[in-house]
Each structure stands twice: as C-alpha cells, then as structure tokens.
C-alpha cells in the first residue's frame, strides 16, 4: 500500500476548500445571492428572481452530490445530515429560530460573511454575537438545554435518513442507482422550474445558481473524496482530513463561525488547528472583499440607531442558537444538507423558510404600528 503524506494531503484539502469558498464569496457578492432576500422578495413584492437563484443552486448540488454517490465516491451516511437518528423536532424548531433571526439580522450566516467583505460593520457585530451564541449552544448553557429538551425527541431509522438509503432498504434496489434517479430527478425538476421563466435564464441567476451549486459539490468532493483516507498511517482507521465533525463536510456557516472565533481567540494553543469550516468562513469573506473592491461596491456601513442595533443583536443570537439546534443554516441545511436528500435537512429548510416569513410579517407589523 502506498504511503500517504497526511500533512501534505491535509494542506491540499484546506487550500482547495479555501479557494472554493473564495469563489462562493465573490459570486454571492456580485449576484446578491441571499436566501433571506429571496424569501423577502416573494413575501413583499411577489418577485421570485432571487429564489430561482437558490433553487437552481439546490438543483445543481443535488445532481452533483448524488452523481458522486452513484460513482461510489461518497456516501450520504458519511455526513452529519444522513445519520440514522432523525432529530425532527430540533430541525424544525432550530430552523424556525434561525429563520426569524436571519430576518432581524439582515441576512443569514453566509450573507453576514459576504456583508463583512463588503464593508459592513453591522455584520461584524452579528458575526461576533452569532459565534458566541453558537458556541454556547454547542458546548455551553444553551447546549445543556438543547440536549435536555429538543434532542430527547427523535426517530431512529436503521437505514439512515437520506431518501436513497430508505428506498433501498424498502425495495432492495441499489442505493447508488436510487441516488442517481431520485437526486437527479429532483434536481432536474428544480432546474426546469427555474429555467421555465425568462428571469430564471438571466445571466445573474445562472451565474449564482450554477456557480454556488457547483461550489457546494466541489467542497463535498474535496472533503469526501480528496480528504478521505481509508487507513490513517497512525490509527489504521478511516478518516476525513481537516473536518471538525470527523465526517465529510460541505459548506455551512454557524458552527464554523463559532470555530473561527475560537481559533482566532486561542490561536497560540497548538491544539487549535485549521479545518474546512474555518477556512471556508475566511474564504467567503475574502472572496466577497475582492469582488467588492474590484467592482467598487465596497462601502462602510454602520447601525441606523438603537432599534436597528437591538434587532441585529437579537437576530444574531437566534441564528447562533437556531443554527446549531437545526444542525445547519440556509447553506448548511438548505444546500449542503438537502443535496444529500436527508429528511432532517428538508425539515430544517422548511422551518427556516417559515421562520423567515414570520420575521418578515413581524417587521411589517412593527412598521404599521409606527405609522
């Protein structure tokens, strides 16, 4: 068996993930890709253009991920999303909290990083508060509450919770073939819906949807294929290099933001090392900043007043708590998770959208009371 240079391979994984995240940040900055904005456009003015960007990205991610499953490169069960334990209540409640929070904070976790790259001081405050609340929900006081309440409600699915595995267990058909058919079919339906209208074929929608969907697939490949070692030279066990979860990962921006803050604060602690989540967080900020400077759209932005500040602080807390509880954000669950066809990801996504609608209705109610 060929000797593996784990250190060199880890560096390759980190640099590749960083480069893909830079592309994500640049695309999102240039095209105004934003899940909260997409929902707001529909609720407020009935415009589906930005939602078509997001749906196109989901379709591309679904097809790409499940094509890799069919090729035998990755397995959904090797991610955190498709484990046998379905935390359905956590997914829904966490999603609701995250959705409300992203409206109050003017964008989700990924949008916060993009806005930082564009010069938003408000987003820097949201980043810090989100990181603290997320870390507390991972390991602190809210983590204890989360585990003692929501996580006591679950279902165990022996086959795993991704649709191809469930169907394979029920029918006896090949999981790889089902992944290609189900993932490819759902992805094709979403892409067809997007392209059916003229606005779905605009350059901006295509650039955002195809580009960001491809980045999500790319990070899955980097983590699950490039970074996979079947037998680590020291432990003789399989390992996914440079991942915080010890499983394969793609883009997500709640727990990784907490990890980034932890890494920055405890940088001199040699046990704090870079991982895929940290480098992709930094990569999105970098890509957004480069694009903002190149297009001369970079500008400093501050809070508009006390209420604006309070909304962003509350929103950041809700995103931190909700994102960890739901096991992901609009990108972590809404793109990466959904691409695995995991039931929990679909529940979390539904919760996020419902929470966003509630948050938007609340904002309208507040405005009407002020008139």
MOVENSUL-V472712 format. One record per pair of residues at least 4 apart in sequence whose C-alpha atoms are under 6 Angstrom apart, sorted by sequence separation. I is the first residue (numbers start at 1). J is the second residue. D is the distance in whole Angstrom. If there is no record, write none. Layout:
I,J,D  I,J,D
This chain:
6,10,6  12,16,6  27,31,6  28,32,5  37,41,6  40,44,6  41,45,5  42,46,4  52,56,6  61,65,6  63,67,6  69,73,6  89,93,6  90,94,6  91,95,6  95,99,6  102,106,6  103,107,6  107,111,5  111,115,6  116,120,5  123,127,6  126,130,6  130,134,6  136,140,4  139,143,5  142,146,6  146,150,6  147,151,5  164,168,6  167,171,6  168,172,5  178,182,6  179,183,5  180,184,5  181,185,6  183,187,6  184,188,6  188,192,6  192,196,6  203,207,6  205,209,6  206,210,6  207,211,5  208,212,6  209,213,6  210,214,6  214,218,6  220,224,6  221,225,5  222,226,5  223,227,5  224,228,6  232,236,5  253,257,6  262,266,6  263,267,5  279,283,6  288,292,6  292,296,6  304,308,6  311,315,6  312,316,6  318,322,6  319,323,5  322,326,6  323,327,6  328,332,4  329,333,5  330,334,4  331,335,5  332,336,5  333,337,4  334,338,6  335,339,6  351,355,6  28,33,5  42,47,5  68,73,5  69,74,5  77,82,5  102,107,5  115,120,5  136,141,6  137,142,5  138,143,5  168,173,5  195,200,5  200,205,6  222,227,6  231,236,5  232,237,5  292,297,5  293,298,6  323,328,5  328,333,5  332,337,6  333,338,6  41,47,5  42,48,6  68,74,6  69,75,6  76,82,6  77,83,6  102,108,5  136,142,6  137,143,4  159,165,6  194,200,5  195,201,6  231,237,5  240,246,6  292,298,5  303,309,6  323,329,5  116,123,5  159,166,6  168,175,5  231,238,5  240,247,6  338,345,5  116,124,6  230,238,4  240,248,6  337,345,5  229,238,6  263,272,6  165,175,6  229,239,5  112,123,5  164,175,6  228,239,6  38,50,5  228,240,5  333,345,5  38,51,5  227,240,5  164,178,5  227,241,5  164,179,5  334,349,5  260,278,5  256,277,5  256,278,6  326,348,6  224,248,5  223,248,5  223,249,6  220,250,5  219,250,5  243,275,5  242,275,5  243,276,6  242,276,6  90,150,5  87,154,5  86,154,6  86,155,5  254,323,6  85,155,6  36,107,6  85,156,5  84,156,5  84,157,5  84,158,6  84,160,4  83,160,5  84,161,6  82,160,6  82,161,5  252,331,6  82,162,5  252,332,4  251,332,6  250,336,6  25,114,6  70,176,4  69,176,6  70,180,6  66,179,5  67,180,6  66,180,5  66,183,6  63,183,6  62,183,5  63,184,5  135,258,5  63,187,6  134,258,6  62,187,5  131,257,6  131,258,4  59,187,4  59,190,5  59,191,6  56,191,5  52,194,5  110,253,6  109,253,5  74,224,6  53,205,5  57,209,4  61,213,5  65,217,6  56,209,5  57,210,6  60,213,5  64,217,6  53,208,6  57,212,6  53,209,5  57,213,4  61,217,6  79,247,5  117,285,5  78,247,6  79,248,5  114,285,6  117,288,5  118,289,5  113,285,5  117,289,4  31,204,6  114,288,5  118,292,6  163,341,6  119,298,6  162,341,5  118,298,5  119,299,5  120,300,6  121,301,6  122,302,5  162,342,4  119,300,5  120,301,5  121,302,5  122,303,6  161,342,5  161,343,6  133,317,5  137,321,6  130,316,5  134,320,4  129,316,6  130,317,6  133,320,5  134,321,5  24,212,6  133,321,6  126,316,5  130,320,5  20,215,6  17,219,6  104,311,5  105,312,4  104,312,6  105,315,5  104,315,5  102,315,6  13,227,6  101,315,4  101,318,5  101,319,5  98,318,6  97,318,5  98,319,4  98,322,5  97,322,5  98,323,6  95,322,6  94,322,4  10,241,6  94,325,5  95,326,5  94,326,4  90,325,6  91,326,4  90,326,5  95,348,5  99,352,4  92,347,6  96,351,5  100,355,5  81,337,6  88,344,6  91,347,6  92,348,5  95,351,4  96,352,5  99,355,4  100,356,5  103,359,6  91,348,4  95,352,4  99,356,4  21,280,5  25,284,4  29,288,5  92,351,5  96,355,4  100,359,5  82,342,5  18,279,5  22,283,5  26,287,4  14,276,6  18,280,5  21,283,5  22,284,5  25,287,4  26,288,5  21,284,5  25,288,4  22,286,6  76,340,6  18,283,5  22,287,4  26,291,5  58,335,5  62,339,4  61,339,5
